[in-house]
Amino acid sequence: MLLILIALALTSSGQRVTTLSYSDAVPDGGVALQEGHAVAFTAPADNWTLIKVAVCGRINPGNGSLLVLEIWDTDLRTLYRSTDLAGYYFGQDFSWREIAIPELVVPRNFLICLFEFSGVYLGADHENQSAGRSMIAARSPNRILPWQLGLHQNHTEWMIAAVGYSRTPPPEVSLTARAEGEGLALQAQASDPDGNLAGAFFYVISSKGEAVWSEERALMGAKADAELHWSGQAFNVSNQSLSTGPVYAKNTLNMSAAEAPYSSYSAPAILYIAPGAVGISISAFFGKGGDLNALVDDAGNFYYLSRDLLGLLQPALSYGKYVENNLSLKEFQSSLSFFKFNRTLGLVGLQPLVLTRSPLQHFGIMLEKGDAPAGDYMGMVRVFDSEGNMDEGTATP
C-alpha cells in the first residue's frame, strides 16, 4: 500500500527503469540480524524484469563478512542467489548501495531477502505506519520467522528497494491546468502504443507536495482524454473527537447501482483491532454523506459492514446477529490509521483514530470535505495501462 514508483533512467534498449520501495530514503536507525531481512514486493506489471537491488546499510565491525542476496517467489522458492563480501558494498556510515543481478523476470509478487549474519546494520524506517511488507527470513529450508524484535513491525520498513523495468512500452500522458472558480480544471490526454490504457489517477497537490484531492478515471484503448474539476475542497477523516488530514481518498469505480450510494469513496488504511495488535491493510468505503460503511482487506474479507450495506448484501441476516457473531472491532479499543499522499514519498501513514461509536453509528468514522488551505496548487495525473506501466504528467494554471 505504500509503494513508491520513481522513474530513474532508461536502459540501453530504451526501457524505463523504476524503483520499487516502501520506505523513505533516510534511515531512522539500523538492525543487524543473524537471520535475514526480507521485503515482499509487488511488481508494477506482469513479466517485470529485476536488474538491481538497492540496500541502505553500514558495516557491523567484528561480525559476519558474508552478504547473501536471494530472490524468492511467494511459495518461498529461490529464484536467484548471489554471495559477496559485505565490506565490498558497505562502510562505517549508512549509505545506499546497488547490487547488480542478471536480468530476472519476476512474478507479480516476490520477496527480496538479504542475509548478512549480523555483519550489516540494515537501514530501517520507523517514522510512519508500515506497509506490513518487512519480515524476518531464514534459509534451509526457506521460511518466514515470527517477528520477535524489540521494534513494532507496524512501524518498521527495511530499506531494501527493487530496481527494474517492464518489457512492454509504457503509456504517455500530457496534462494542462487552468484556474476554475476557487479550484482547478485539469485535462489529460493519454496514449498507449499497445492500445491497453486502463486508468488515470488525478491529484491536486499543495506547495508542501501533499495531495488534498484525488479522483480516479477508467480509460480504454490506444488514446483517451480525461478531466478533473476541483472545487477547492480537501478530504479529512474524523472520529467525532479528532480530525486528521489531508487524507488520501478517491471516488470508487465499478460498483453496482445498488452499492454505489454506500461506497461512493474509498481510502486505504491500517486497521488495529486492539491496542498493540498487528496492523491489517484494508480499504475503507464511505457513502455519499461520508459515513463509514465497510472495511475490507486485500483478500476481500469484511471486517465491518454498516447496517444499511448488510441489509443490501445479506437481507436475511439481522444486524444484531451480525455484530454478535462477526465483528471483532470494539469502540475505544480498535483504531484506523489513514494515509496522506506525498508526491515524493507516496502514501504516508497518519496518526491512528480510535473508533468512538457503536457499529450502528458507523464507529464514529466520517470522511469529510472541507475547504482546502489557502495557497498555490498544481495538478498531477498518473496514467496506467493494463500491464501496470505508468506515466506521470504535471501542470500548473
Phi, psi and omega per residue, in radians:
M1 nan -0.384 -3.114
L2 -1.828 0.571 -3.050
L3 -1.174 2.324 3.052
I4 -1.948 2.165 3.076
L5 -1.943 2.050 -3.089
I6 -2.180 2.040 3.066
A7 -1.219 2.190 -3.053
L8 -1.862 -0.820 -2.987
A9 -2.941 -3.011 3.021
L10 -2.041 2.515 3.009
T11 -1.285 3.030 3.125
S12 -1.097 -0.396 3.114
S13 -1.599 0.003 3.067
G14 1.685 0.006 3.114
Q15 -1.282 2.570 3.139
R16 -1.453 2.155 -3.124
V17 -1.580 2.340 3.105
T18 -2.213 2.742 3.062
T19 -1.980 2.295 3.076
L20 -1.818 2.180 -3.122
S21 -2.610 2.620 3.124
Y22 -2.057 0.193 3.127
S23 -2.198 2.947 2.968
D24 -1.428 -3.099 -2.984
A25 -1.553 -0.118 -3.013
V26 -2.027 2.132 -3.114
P27 -1.243 2.463 3.020
D28 -1.633 0.012 -3.124
G29 2.810 -2.997 -3.139
G30 -2.480 2.697 -3.127
V31 -2.301 2.160 3.055
A32 -1.767 2.272 -3.104
L33 -2.189 2.489 2.955
Q34 -1.258 -0.504 3.065
E35 -1.490 -2.674 -3.085
G36 -2.065 2.641 2.976
H37 -1.557 2.337 3.140
A38 -2.317 2.488 3.053
V39 -2.273 2.291 3.094
A40 -1.579 2.179 -3.100
F41 -1.972 2.649 2.961
T42 -2.058 2.052 -3.138
A43 -1.188 2.586 -3.125
P44 -1.307 -0.154 -3.103
A45 -2.721 2.726 2.990
D46 -1.135 2.630 3.133
N47 1.010 0.577 3.083
W48 -1.236 2.456 -3.054
T49 -1.874 2.089 3.093
L50 -1.511 2.274 -3.121
I51 -2.146 -0.362 3.140
K52 -2.618 2.730 2.953
V53 -2.128 2.190 3.117
A54 -1.765 2.377 -3.065
V55 -2.383 2.383 3.026
C56 -1.830 2.171 -3.124
G57 -2.949 3.141 3.034
R58 -2.598 2.755 -3.111
I59 -1.166 2.483 2.958
N60 -1.806 1.705 -2.977
P61 -1.016 2.466 3.044
G62 1.449 0.112 3.132
N63 -2.063 -2.844 -3.026
G64 -0.950 2.609 -3.114
S65 -1.928 -0.204 -3.107
L66 -1.461 2.632 3.077
L67 -2.330 1.972 -3.112
V68 -1.950 2.139 3.091
L69 -1.854 2.281 3.080
E70 -2.330 2.514 3.013
I71 -1.939 2.203 -3.128
W72 -2.029 2.684 2.907
D73 -1.561 -3.097 -3.047
T74 -1.305 -0.176 2.991
D75 -1.583 0.161 3.099
L76 1.161 0.437 3.032
R77 -1.502 2.444 -3.106
T78 -1.366 2.120 3.105
L79 -1.675 -0.444 -3.103
Y80 -2.789 2.550 3.073
R81 -2.526 2.441 2.990
S82 -2.431 2.621 3.137
T83 -2.228 2.333 -3.133
D84 -2.594 -3.138 3.069
L85 -1.625 2.283 -3.121
A86 -1.042 -0.610 -3.118
G87 -1.155 -0.299 3.097
Y88 -1.218 -0.482 -3.071
Y89 -1.847 -0.614 -2.939
F90 -2.073 2.604 3.080
G91 -2.079 -2.638 -3.057
Q92 -1.430 -0.272 -3.116
D93 -2.018 2.665 3.091
F94 -1.093 2.325 3.089
S95 -2.728 2.716 3.065
W96 -1.530 2.310 3.084
R97 -2.293 2.568 3.140
E98 -1.879 2.349 3.072
I99 -1.895 1.938 -3.127
A100 -1.332 2.493 3.081
I101 -2.319 2.730 3.008
P102 -1.047 2.562 -3.095
E103 -0.920 2.191 -3.059
L104 -2.256 2.018 3.051
V105 -1.336 2.048 -3.047
V106 -1.809 2.718 3.019
P107 -1.169 2.953 -3.082
R108 -1.023 -0.637 3.067
N109 -2.074 2.258 -3.090
F110 -2.631 2.901 3.134
L111 -2.113 2.462 2.947
I112 -1.881 2.151 -3.101
C113 -2.075 2.356 3.135
L114 -2.173 2.077 3.139
F115 -1.899 2.020 -3.052
E116 -2.053 -0.084 3.070
F117 0.933 0.781 -3.139
S118 1.181 0.157 -3.085
G119 -1.513 -0.156 -3.111
V120 -2.378 2.335 2.926
Y121 -1.465 1.870 3.127
L122 -1.410 2.304 -3.127
G123 -1.037 2.485 3.140
A124 -2.313 2.448 3.092
D125 -1.822 2.030 -3.122
H126 -1.964 0.060 -2.933
E127 -1.286 -0.648 -2.992
N128 -2.099 2.965 2.989
Q129 -1.030 2.378 -3.063
S130 -1.498 2.926 3.092
A131 -1.522 -0.017 3.141
G132 1.261 0.383 -3.069
R133 -1.835 -0.117 -3.136
S134 -1.616 2.266 -3.017
M135 -2.448 3.094 3.058
I136 -1.972 2.265 -3.050
A137 -2.090 2.761 3.058
A138 -2.476 2.793 -3.116
R139 -2.010 2.969 3.056
S140 0.938 1.123 0.037
P141 -1.550 2.896 3.075
N142 -1.113 2.300 -3.128
R143 -2.824 2.781 3.024
I144 -1.770 2.249 -3.069
L145 -1.636 2.713 3.022
P146 -1.032 2.554 3.127
W147 -1.366 1.816 -3.101
Q148 -2.218 0.922 3.102
L149 -1.931 2.805 3.060
G150 -1.421 0.598 3.127
L151 -2.279 2.587 3.079
H152 -1.388 2.153 3.121
Q153 -1.063 -0.518 3.140
N154 -1.190 -0.232 -3.121
H155 -2.193 0.496 -3.116
T156 -2.289 2.141 3.012
E157 -2.156 2.065 3.025
W158 -1.151 2.452 -3.063
M159 -1.590 1.280 3.067
I160 -2.155 2.364 -3.126
A161 -2.268 2.634 3.111
A162 -1.890 2.321 -3.120
V163 -2.068 2.219 -3.120
G164 -2.954 -2.908 -3.101
Y165 -2.625 2.800 3.061
S166 -1.622 2.532 -3.129
R167 -1.442 -0.158 3.097
T168 -1.822 2.584 -3.078
P169 -1.181 2.498 -3.135
P170 -1.407 2.851 3.021
P171 -1.272 2.987 3.050
E172 -2.261 2.554 -3.113
V173 -2.506 2.510 2.968
S174 -2.127 2.565 -3.058
L175 -2.307 2.390 3.002
T176 -2.132 2.660 -3.122
A177 -2.386 2.517 3.033
R178 -2.523 2.636 3.095
A179 -1.169 2.462 3.127
E180 -2.529 1.811 -3.081
G181 1.058 -2.211 3.095
E182 -1.554 0.079 -3.041
G183 -2.310 -2.507 -3.068
L184 -2.373 2.667 2.922
A185 -2.036 2.184 -3.131
L186 -2.000 2.384 3.138
Q187 -2.227 2.128 -3.127
A188 -1.991 2.424 3.032
Q189 -2.101 2.046 -3.034
A190 -2.060 2.628 3.052
S191 -2.550 2.726 3.135
D192 -2.507 2.210 -3.093
P193 -1.038 -0.527 -3.123
D194 -1.548 -0.094 3.133
G195 1.224 0.489 -3.099
N196 -2.185 0.806 3.015
L197 -0.982 2.495 -3.075
A198 -2.175 -0.660 -3.082
G199 -3.054 2.925 3.121
A200 -2.406 2.442 3.041
F201 -2.012 2.090 3.082
F202 -1.667 2.512 3.074
Y203 -2.356 2.440 2.940
V204 -1.827 2.073 -2.949
I205 -1.931 2.308 3.101
S206 -1.413 3.051 3.107
S207 -1.153 -0.294 3.061
K208 -1.449 -0.053 -3.117
G209 1.467 0.249 -3.093
E210 -1.884 2.449 3.117
A211 -1.386 2.259 3.050
V212 -1.770 -0.263 -3.132
W213 -2.650 2.480 3.134
S214 -2.493 2.528 3.037
E215 -2.546 2.647 3.140
E216 -1.975 2.558 3.058
R217 -2.285 2.459 3.025
A218 -1.482 2.389 3.111
L219 -2.204 2.725 3.089
M220 -2.553 2.728 2.985
G221 1.500 -2.846 -3.104
A222 -1.569 -0.473 3.123
K223 -2.441 2.489 3.125
A224 -2.780 2.594 3.031
D225 -1.937 2.605 3.080
A226 -2.578 2.675 -3.116
E227 -2.489 2.771 3.078
L228 -2.340 2.344 3.034
H229 -2.044 1.890 -3.075
W230 -1.771 2.231 -3.037
S231 -1.644 0.139 3.107
G232 1.652 0.338 -3.129
Q233 -1.786 2.930 3.103
A234 -2.387 2.609 3.089
F235 -1.547 2.341 2.966
N236 -2.346 2.798 3.048
V237 -2.177 2.401 3.121
S238 -2.257 2.795 3.039
N239 -2.042 0.496 -3.121
Q240 1.365 -0.273 3.089
S241 -2.027 -0.742 -3.117
L242 -2.176 2.686 3.098
S243 -2.250 2.493 3.123
T244 -2.337 2.588 -3.141
G245 2.914 3.137 -0.002
P246 -1.179 2.437 -3.090
V247 -1.750 2.477 3.028
Y248 -1.361 1.978 3.069
A249 -2.538 2.816 -3.110
K250 -2.658 2.904 3.016
N251 -1.150 2.596 -3.111
T252 -1.730 2.265 3.126
L253 -1.754 2.840 2.968
N254 1.104 0.582 3.017
M255 -1.698 2.609 3.072
S256 -1.170 2.820 -3.135
A257 -1.065 -0.579 3.141
A258 -1.263 -0.661 -3.090
E259 -1.429 -0.460 -3.002
A260 -0.925 -0.727 -3.127
P261 -1.097 -0.397 -3.109
Y262 -1.716 -0.113 -3.068
S263 -2.369 0.698 -3.060
S264 -1.137 -0.568 -3.104
Y265 -2.302 2.652 3.068
S266 -2.389 2.680 -3.136
A267 -2.588 2.337 3.043
P268 -1.236 2.626 -3.138
A269 -2.780 2.930 2.996
I270 -1.940 2.197 -3.125
L271 -1.752 2.262 3.037
Y272 -1.988 1.937 -3.073
I273 -1.176 -0.582 3.116
A274 -2.540 2.790 3.090
P275 -0.986 2.272 3.132
G276 1.456 -0.071 -3.141
A277 -1.277 2.768 3.071
V278 -1.176 2.343 -3.133
G279 -1.238 2.577 3.134
I280 -2.057 2.193 3.124
S281 -1.299 2.124 -3.082
I282 -2.395 2.956 2.939
S283 -1.993 2.299 3.090
A284 -1.751 2.307 -3.131
F285 -1.975 2.334 -3.061
F286 -2.130 2.565 3.083
G287 -1.404 3.136 -3.126
K288 -1.001 -0.636 -3.139
G289 -1.457 -0.037 3.093
G290 1.729 -0.079 3.126
D291 -1.172 2.471 3.039
L292 -1.273 2.205 -3.100
N293 -2.086 -0.308 -3.131
A294 -2.803 2.576 2.968
L295 -2.216 2.095 -3.016
V296 -2.298 2.282 3.130
D297 -1.461 3.133 -3.032
D298 -1.160 -0.359 3.125
A299 -1.596 0.013 3.129
G300 1.583 0.166 3.110
N301 -1.412 2.364 3.141
F302 -1.564 2.252 3.025
Y303 -1.811 -0.211 3.071
Y304 -2.860 2.419 2.933
L305 -2.304 2.368 3.052
S306 -1.242 2.875 -3.137
R307 -1.048 -0.754 -3.114
D308 -1.114 -0.766 -3.108
L309 -1.248 -0.641 3.068
L310 -1.090 -0.719 3.119
G311 -1.059 -0.540 3.100
L312 -1.333 -0.758 -3.037
L313 -1.462 -0.636 -3.111
Q314 -2.387 1.264 -3.015
P315 -1.092 -0.384 -3.114
A316 -1.419 -0.203 -3.073
L317 -1.677 2.205 3.104
S318 -1.269 2.569 -3.091
Y319 -1.178 -0.602 3.102
G320 -1.054 -0.760 3.114
K321 -1.169 -0.672 3.107
Y322 -1.058 -0.838 -3.140
V323 -1.083 -0.739 -3.083
E324 -1.172 -0.700 -2.979
N325 -1.773 -0.268 -2.999
N326 -2.133 -0.413 -3.043
L327 -1.627 2.208 3.032
S328 -1.820 -0.087 -3.138
L329 -1.368 2.509 -3.126
K330 -2.298 2.372 3.064
E331 -1.114 2.477 -3.119
F332 1.184 0.128 3.043
Q333 -2.117 -0.897 -3.130
S334 -1.401 2.731 -3.121
S335 -2.607 2.826 3.112
L336 -2.222 2.311 3.034
S337 -1.945 1.979 3.114
F338 -1.558 -3.098 -3.058
F339 -2.230 2.663 2.858
K340 -1.884 2.732 3.132
F341 -1.832 2.118 3.070
N342 -1.898 2.317 -3.052
R343 -1.016 -0.597 -3.121
T344 -1.553 -0.761 -3.013
L345 -1.620 -0.220 -3.051
G346 1.443 -2.428 -3.129
L347 -1.441 2.261 -3.115
V348 -2.135 2.227 -3.084
G349 -1.164 2.491 3.086
L350 -1.860 2.912 -3.139
Q351 -1.024 2.329 -3.136
P352 -1.061 2.545 3.038
L353 -1.892 2.181 3.123
V354 -1.281 2.477 3.051
L355 -1.276 2.115 -2.950
T356 -1.939 -0.058 -3.129
R357 -2.285 3.092 -3.129
S358 -1.371 2.916 3.061
P359 -0.996 -0.634 3.108
L360 -1.079 -0.468 -3.132
Q361 -1.784 0.445 3.065
H362 1.046 0.467 -3.120
F363 1.010 0.240 3.103
G364 1.364 0.061 -3.070
I365 -1.556 2.199 -3.106
M366 -2.274 2.357 2.943
L367 -1.578 2.116 -3.034
E368 -2.016 2.587 3.030
K369 -1.971 2.153 3.101
G370 -2.339 3.033 3.109
D371 -1.150 2.314 3.057
A372 -1.205 2.586 3.103
P373 -0.989 2.587 3.093
A374 -1.077 2.520 3.126
G375 2.681 -3.061 -3.141
D376 -1.598 2.425 -3.129
Y377 -2.277 2.620 3.075
M378 -2.189 2.840 3.076
G379 -1.804 2.604 3.060
M380 -2.489 2.508 3.074
V381 -2.376 2.442 3.010
R382 -2.089 2.135 -3.101
V383 -1.884 2.350 -3.113
F384 -2.082 2.636 2.935
D385 -1.827 3.110 -3.062
S386 -1.226 -0.208 3.064
E387 -1.550 -0.070 -3.129
G388 1.593 0.009 3.083
N389 -1.225 2.642 -3.009
M390 -2.413 2.570 2.945
D391 -2.321 2.653 -3.060
E392 -2.193 2.473 3.041
G393 -2.315 2.583 3.110
T394 -2.304 2.720 3.121
A395 -2.792 2.582 3.030
T396 -2.081 2.586 -3.127
P397 -1.246 nan nan
